[in-house]
Amino acid sequence: MLKLLSSTSRQIHTHFTSPCLRVATESQPSSFLKSLSLLTGLSQRGHKSPSFYQRAFFCSDSSSGDGGDGGGIVEVEVRSGASETEAEGGAADASNSSAIVPTSPRPEDYLTVLALPLPHRPLFPGFYMPIYVKDPKLLAALQESRKRQAPYCGAFLLKDEPDTDPSVVTGSESDKNIYDLKGKDLYNRLHEVGTLAQITTIQGDQVILIGHRRLRITEMVSENPLTVKVDHLKDKPYNKDDDVIKATSFEVISTLRDVLKTSSLWRDHVQTYTQHVGDFNFPRLADFGAAISGANKLQCQEVLEELDVYKRLKLTLELVKKEMEISKIQESIAKAIEEKISGEQRRYLLNEQLKAIKKELGLETDDKTALSAKFRERLEPNREKIPEHVLQVIEEELTKLQLLEASSSEFNVTRNYLDWLTALPWGNYSDENFDVLRAQKILDEDHYGLTDVKERILEFIAVGKLRGISQGKIICLSGPPGVGKTSIGRSIARALNRKFFRFSVGGLSDVAEIKGHRRTYIGAMPGKMVQCLKNVGTANPLVLIDEIDKLGRGHTGDPASALLELLDPEQNANFLDHYLDVPIDVSKVLFVCTANVLDTIPNPLLDRMEVVSIAGYITDEKVHIARDYLEKATREACGIKPEQVEVTDAALLALIENYCREAGVRNLQKQIEKIYRKIALQLVRQGAIIEPAVPVAELDAEKVESIETSTESVEVSSNKQNNETLEEAEIVHTDQTPEEAEIVQTDPQPDNGQSPLDQPTDSKDTTETEKIEESEGTKAVDKVLVDTSNLADFVGKPVFHAERIYDQTPVGVVMGLAWTAMGGSTLYIETTQVEQGDGKGALNLTGQLGEVMKESAQIAHTVARGILLVKEPDNLFFSNTKLHLHVPAGATPKDGPSAGCTMITSFLSLAMKRPVRKDLAMTGEVTLTGKILPIGGVKEKTIAARRSEVKTIIFPSANRRDFDELSPNVKEGLDVHFVDDYGQIFELALGYDENEKK
């Protein structure tokens, strides 16, 4: 940047430290100078003194560099009143009137100079530029030349690296690469045309340069530091009175003036330019425009290399015009932003004024007052029921809300906190149903079976009726998938007349989901329990916590431990949520939890729940559920009428036994839906019309009577001939008026029951009607019958086969009973002889058995040897025989101790060559002394035995109570024996006489 400092004659002697520039001005300003003066409205003033003398100094701007202070000063003398001849003569050697004339030696005498690389922009004559010199040798050479009174060097723009885009901004690494260039590499990267620069100041590694004249490199003299020979370039001769040059220069000046109006960035440059109009001729004007423009370095270098003044002016004009367009864009952007900001400010001020006016007139209160009024309005109906400590917190927060500014973040936190506090149903309870009979009816409507669950709910209602008030309970429904654990929760809520809320905790690993977040966090929310109370609006809902056995645990805490407070009857009367931070009474809430297995539930949490096991459904129960619930719902969902489909009991039984053996009915529902979807497709393909397209009410009364008469005739004739119930006549209507609608009968009878609507008006209509009836008339659709014969057409091949592999179990094979997560199942224990010889007694186990089951096999082998020694002392079977025990379904992992008695029976059956009694299954853990210990899953194993057509079951005596609690339909037709030791099992399974064997 160029700064101008006016000085008096005393300042001339003080600052006379550098060569002087004398500028001669004409006594009468030319038209070119007049145009230049229009930029700022300056005009030539006449002076009383015939010889006006002024001296100015061009110095570097300390703010333009990177911290260095410009200390170089160029003294300039400007005289007015001199003759034109003197002015021209004083500028003969310095490119007209703009040359910088040194005292001694002159700049044109320097033909060998140090080469300084300029990485970003070229240096133009008359302008200064601060650069950094990182090469110590080059910096030392510059300092030495300045000391020798030869403070000149050559400044040359550095070429871009090959295969690089000059428009892309480079980083500091490229600058480091520039500093590393030396010698011939640096010489090859320099542009040929540069500027002779005067070294004004050197501070550290910063050098301030002022450009004087153009140079051209001719050859390299030395490499380190790089020194080159140069030729001094002069502008080509031109006619300063040429109209084209004048017009081009005037356009440059005009563009500069326009840019000055829009861009404040150029004002310092143009101010300097206009104050020293006489110092600028056409070449200097071109250099000035290019130097202060924002063009890239290659465009500026092109202006520097151009010696033709007219062409240089044209290049500068292009650059300045481009700057003008950029200034216009800048102005439009600034104007748009200013309009937006001013519009928002204006709207804000108007809104504030409107609020103030309404507040003064009493028409409206401010936001804080309105919020406080809303919160107090919520409190009024339940103020007597709200605990005192909660009311105190609410009042404190309301007072705090009035003191806060609406724009503060604390205001929003307080507002949300009050919103939650006042929205909770403090003391609001729904009226419960204490009618046991009504509750029983509702539970039976929604679910078949589940006697244990229903009895527990009825007990809960009975206790509440006797006490006059009900307390909350925590019930856990445990059972395999699809048995109705989740769906029965909604039925229980309906039976109790309570609000229902369900949330699943499967995979939950964040304690904040249960206990809430602290209010200090952004986006904090209360826990699920508080959200539940706000949603249902009562303090005694039924909350179903689903999948409680699948709780996760992460870095945010253990949700199972957080549930301890919620599900503890002794603690949940004062449940503390982290967000609300006030105790909440949830003791009246009925919690119903669901789980598939109890093993994964932590013991402290399981101890707080009352477990009700749902083992699953037997075949008879599944048939009832399918017939009364699933089939009805699926038929309605598919839009099929009951008279169009018939699924026989045999088909349902086959569907359950061969496709849906799991404990629940979810897969059964899927299979029934699959059947009805295929039936719906079959009906549509046959052209069955399920619903009329046009309601009968839209027709005239006379036509309705005709339709009904025709329908009755069709029904009577059809019943007489076919003894079947056929569908009623339907009205087919497709974008027709009621007069054009035709009645299509399901079984048209000739000349019988014809309505006036069906009678054609002429012979042509009669022929068309007959053709339609023959080709497009809807035929009677027979009822779709689903039986065992065509069941595979709807659901595919059977998935399961009979679990009974043997009609008569061979020697060494015994049927056992097992519990699985999907319910109970039967499995065979097979033992065979591998080889026999003295001392070859051994046991090999297969079937993917677990460690506990392998130990049971070893125990069974030992007990069997002892029993055989007592029964047949001379039988050395176990001592001399290598045995192989296998449990079929090898791909299924198996484990547990309940197969011990079954394995002993299998070993003894093979050793004594006695087959086990047919239709017999057993289960029980055995000890080394032959005692039978209790097992689990009695109901599941009983259901599995019934499915496999087992007639006799052997259970441990300790499980008698479990079996007696089963429903009668589960125990029906079974011969169950309860034993304490294996001797009783031996008599039941192998101790039969020969007649019984036969």
Phi, psi and omega in degrees: 000153184248120178251142182244130180238111176285145183218161176268182180293331177290324178293335180298312182287330181291317187255019181280080183238359183212168184303152187258142177248119179256127182241122180264132178246150181284151179295325177243122184294140178283172179295328179296317180289327176297320180295322179295323183290344181290343182303316181240012178077019179282146176223155180289131178255141174284144182244142179294323181283133180292340181233092179274131184234130177221143179232135180228163183236130173267115180232160181282151179271125182292336181278349183278332180280190179260033178126345179277152179261130177283121181247353182282134182233133178249121183273135183233134175248132179236122180245141174239151180098353179284160181284158180296329180293319179294323181295317180291323181292327180288345182244020185293323184265001187234048177054075183062243186249012188249011183282147174264115188260112178280167179286302178191132351280176180277154181299327183289352178280347182274105179255349175231121186225159170287140182261118177256124179279134176253114188282335192247312183216152176284160178261127180263151177300135179093357180240156179253161180207126173273133177228163178248133180247112182268345181279117182298321182294318179294319179296320178295321178295322178295319179295322180294317180295327179290325178290330181277016181061030176233064188278056180231148176209172178256127179253117185235137179288140182273135178287154177287155176295151178299147178062036175234152180269119181294340181280347180275131181287131180260160183261196184289335181294324178293325176296321177298321178296325178295317180294336179280345181289133180213160172061227187292327177299317178292322180298320181288339182268356182271143170291149184292322185264130177219207185225137171285120187242139177268133180273109183266319184215142173231114178234107184066236177259012178261131181237129178262123182245145172236125183284143180243303185207167183279146179229159173227129180287134177254315179200165180267135181262307180219160187262322188226101356284162185290121178235136185228154170271143185226159170246136177278129184261142176239152178293148176293147180300143180213160180264111184289348176265006180294130185295324182295317179295318179297315181298320179296318180294320178296324179293323176297316180295318180297320179293321177299320179295320179293321179294323180299327180291326187260330186242125177277351183290336185263358191294321179297317179297312185288330176297316175298319182297315184284332180288338179236060182299321183292342181279354186245117169254192184299312178299318181293327177298318179296317179296321181297314180298319180289326185291322185266000179281165179264025181290161179287170189292330181290322177292320176295322178296325178296320176294320181296323183281343183281121180262345176281119187297318182296315179296322179296320177297321179295317178298317179296321179299320178298317180295318182291323177298319178297320177297325178297317178296319177298321179295323178295318178298317178300318180295319180294321178295314180296322180293318180296316180294320180295320178296319179297313181295316181294324178295318178294320178295320180296317179295320179297315180296318179297318179297319179295320177295320179297318178298316181297320180294314180296323179293320179295323181277353181076017181277333185205146176262168179283176185298316183295320179293320179294320178295317179298320178295322179294317180294320179292328178293324176294325186284330190304313183298330186243019185300324181289335182271343183284134178300153184297318182294329178287318178299322179296318178295320181295317179297319178298319180290325177294319176296320178295323181297323181291334182273345184271149174282144183295337182274352182279154180291328180295333179296315180294322178297314180294320180298314179296322179297315178294325178299316179290318182298318183277345181271348181286146182278072181295112176077007179268121181234141176281149179288120185275159177264119178253015178273108184293320182295318178294319178297320178299319180296317180295317180294322180288333179294323187268332186219141176258136182082218181051048185298320183298316181294315181296318179298321180293323179290319178295324175297319179299317179293319181297317178297317179296325179291320180291323180279339184084354179208146183250145176254163177282155178223162177239109182245136178244119177266117183245132178175171181292167181295146172085010181266359175099025182293314182287317184291332181287340177299318179294323179293322178296319179297321178291323180291327180271354183061042178247155173291150185241135176218132182234137168214144184260138178249014178296123181078003181291128183232005183248122180296331182297337177293335179263313187260353180084168178263158171291146183291346180288342181278149176287132181074024181294146179219155174291172179282179184298326183293318178292320176298323178298312182297323179291321182290315185279333178078008176227158182264002179229054178281176169258118182253120178261114177261105187272149174056049182287344178278357182246028176298138177265182178207121183228196182288346180271006176122185182247106181297331179298322177289327178292331179286345181300317180292322183291323186258012178263117181301335181275346185245332189285359172289340177230053180291129184250115175270138183298327183284309182288321179061027173227145181295142179236137180269108176244023182288342179271358181281136174266111180266127174239116180255151178236146180206148175275318178226151181264349185294328184273355178275128179303142183301317178300323179286321179294329180293336181273356184246148175264112188273129173239114184276136174243101188286326185137190185242141173278176185299317181297320179294321178296323179296316179295317180296317180295320184285319189266338186239299189293314183294320180296313180295320181292322179297319178292322180293329181270354179074031182252137179280152181298327182283355181268343185224145172220120176251117185287160177296325179295323178292319178297319180297316178295323179297319182289317186281328185257347183232332189227074182266358182293166184293325181271189183238013181293316178292327177297319177297320178298318181292321178294320176298323178296319178298312184289332174294318179292324177294318178300317177297320180295319179294319180294320179294329178280354177087019180290138180252114187275315181236144177292142180286330180237125177299146181295332183296341181282343180276167177293159180297323180294319180290326178297317178298319179297319180297314181297320178298314179298319181296316180297320178298317180297317181295318182295312181295323180291321180294324180291321185274316188256346184053034179231161176263115179259165180290152179287160178295140182245152178265121179263125184218122177228097178053042179241157173283161180302329180292331183269353182292142179247145178263118181256119182273151180289328177219082187297134178250134183288131174056033181225115178070031179288136177265158178301334180291331182276345186280126180289154181273334178213179184291326180295315178295325179297316180297316180296320180296319179296320179296318180297318180295325181285321188263321188244359180296140181283123180278159177294128182266120179291152178296132180282122182253124178252113182231179180298334183289325182244014180297323180295336178292336182263323186240002177086191182289151180300141180273319182250153174239175184301131179290340177280108180281326186243134171289319175233115185296130180283180179295135177085005182241129179225141178270129176247173180238137184226155175256137176230168179294337177270004183123198179269162177206159176259150176212149181264144170252116183248131177230134180223164181266128180269304177206161184226141179178165182298124175073016182263016181297124181201169181222130177241133185242135175221168178114020180055058181271145177280175183296320181294321181289326176295320177294323177298322179295319178295319177296316180298321179297318179293315181294322180296321178297320179293319180293318180296325178296329178280316184287316183224087185299332183274356183274111179258035186300310185290332181285329187246013185232133173270122186252153176232116179254130182227142174246112185302172191065064185296340180280349182263122176294141182225142178199160179128157184267356190285358178265011184298310181293329178293320179293320178299316180297322179295317179297312182292327178297319179287320183291322182265000179054044176241124174286152179284151179303142181290157178059036180238135175224151184215161176202146179158142177275140184242147176258175180293338178268002177091008178282145181258122182262157182292159180231176178247172177070042183297316183293316180299318181289326176295318178297319179296322179295318178296323180295328181266014176060038176278137180261329185235133180233139176248120179242156170295150181297332181293345180261012181298318182296321178299321181288322181294333181282352179290155179291152183301325182292339176281323184273351187298132174079012182251139175258105188250132178242137179246127188235157178250329179222171187288340180302323177293322179294320180300318181293324182284324187265321187236349186269034179274160178275175185294325180296318179294325179298317179293000000 
